[in-house]
Amino acid sequence: FFFSSRRRHTRYGTVTGVQTCALPICFSKTLASSGTIGITGVFTPGSGTHTTTGSTISFNGTEAQSIPVFNYNNLIVAGSNTKTAAAGLTIPGNLTISGTFDAGAFTHAVAGNFINNGTFSSTGNVQFNGTSTISGSSETSFQTLQVSGVLNAPSGNMNVRGNFMINANGTFNPGTGTITFNATNAPQSFSGAAATYNFNNVVIANTGQTLTLQGNPIVRKTLNVAGNMTFSSGAFSAIFTDVNMTGGNWTNNGGTFTSGGSKVSFTGTSGTQMINGTVGRQSFERLTMNKPGRTLALSGSTTRLAITDTFALVAGTYDAGTT
């Protein structure tokens, strides 16, 4: 596995200070299963077959670099200036970002962890198809996020500007984090074959746009929110969907909730849940309270509920405040 350099030729293993990787690699080679191959210049993989299990390649130059298609294992994006994906990348190991990574409009497949300590931008799709955890010191924004394996959410906030897709075999573990849907130039949707979506905190901040979760009269969709549901701007449309507020508050500070055959249920068992925010009147189609020994209360500027179908008080106390 040769990297061409004006200084030297370096075989596989740990490589640092390589100026150019311009010599096509046109023979088979096995990379070392430990250590890091650092590339500070241009990488031209060539046509050989390469075994990369356990290896790590780092693009860590001081100039802008293009990241080509290659049989990567672990991939590190570091150094200064922007590193740009030349096409869709397949990463069976971890993707670690400590520099600036422009993923472009491509579809990238990541089977390991996604660690963002730098800057990540994407107008395409990131598919998680292994067992992965999103972490790092930087807040990550995805365009389209696709879950085909097991994905563990970060402990902080994560933004989704496009669609959130969970496939039939996908599992999304929300942990204690927050998902913010913040498209500004196109509608968003929950898509994929999954019937149930589980989140901790959800923020709707898609100014001028609508996020849609749509089931049908026979096969309904379910949205479980263990934390808070917050409307900052934009709209959320639930069609033939059961929205279960299992722990937190429903706060509307200027967004729009529309319902087509949907039901919102408050079932938290650990304390009082609030319907609140800066909006004085909040609308629901069907609303259910099932909180034995607990309270559902109106608070903040919300003093009125508009129920277009039924309000089922199954168990618990409903506090209408000053309504």
Steps between C-alpha positions, in 0.01 A plus 500: 500500500710788372439870552699709251693792644772729384681406822458127519284196433333364809341161528193415708476562873521835675584773251547866589603802297413350163486787249328326208327169445488524124641166390205271423491190715435226248584190700347328802621588848406450865518806723625474855219429747625769739650844472396781267590577140513878471443666163582868466478524121314326218387139533448298181399147602539332161345168405651249742314295760589608853425341835447775756347321799597680819693773321457878524556759229522868593469792259693755701659745260518875537349553153157409363478129419264274307405169662457239226309172504711233666460191716539697823469348846532789746510844342628819668441846356749738661744779420407846377302609194202303371506130418235419237349165413550421131215246500297285736723337762458164673656492846467170689689645797486839671477842340683761711487868408739745662536731200244616243322231296273586208310179427321650199176369351610136511376202698756382756475172691648483851498176699704621797489810716457857378725728709473869419752729666520732201268627227275271296278609211282292271226546243467126447429188700689335786398139549590320822500127428689350795501569872588867529511784751502869408725698734758775512539857622329654194129510427427294190254595226384241249303548183339157463566256783440132430507225763546145373683362804512614863563870550557660841427873509741756646437627852456857374316647203501359148347678201319342206429729205349233274327169555544263793482142374490180706500184291336172594805366688606836638498607866547854624588538867432862601677499836470836676558713193298741287409475132432834329324499165605825338445496124447840342480425127307173462243286685619223733362160583545191711549223247602139472324179598509559877161522668633661820737792558649550847647834607598678818463874430362619166522859371308618194685801357439462126400857416258509207505121462313193628625179658260212428451160663238311303335167564172378360167387649613136507868534594550799727835654590617563856719779633620449860647810666659432839607861553360828372328583172577862410362702209720801421395566140371318195256211523460136595227297330398167656279293273352177636766515769501439876719754678582374850639754746645258753686744722540862399312815402331619182622855438383714209690826457380583152487183293199319354371153582260347251319172546339265252354204686767525770493480878725660761523318834660618824603198706793616714519337842773703672337840543288776352503544123430838344334626187657844483688758298434845356199386296176577681284239329628157402310263272474121508277253322497228764665548837541236771618537860590176677708600803387313813579715803661770284398827333475643152490881517477804278765762575691789351296700252289197406156542652278321249484165321308450177403132472341411167414139589536353852676578826530177698576550870590140585688551827668779692420869553448759229591852611357757259666788681325830434301368202 
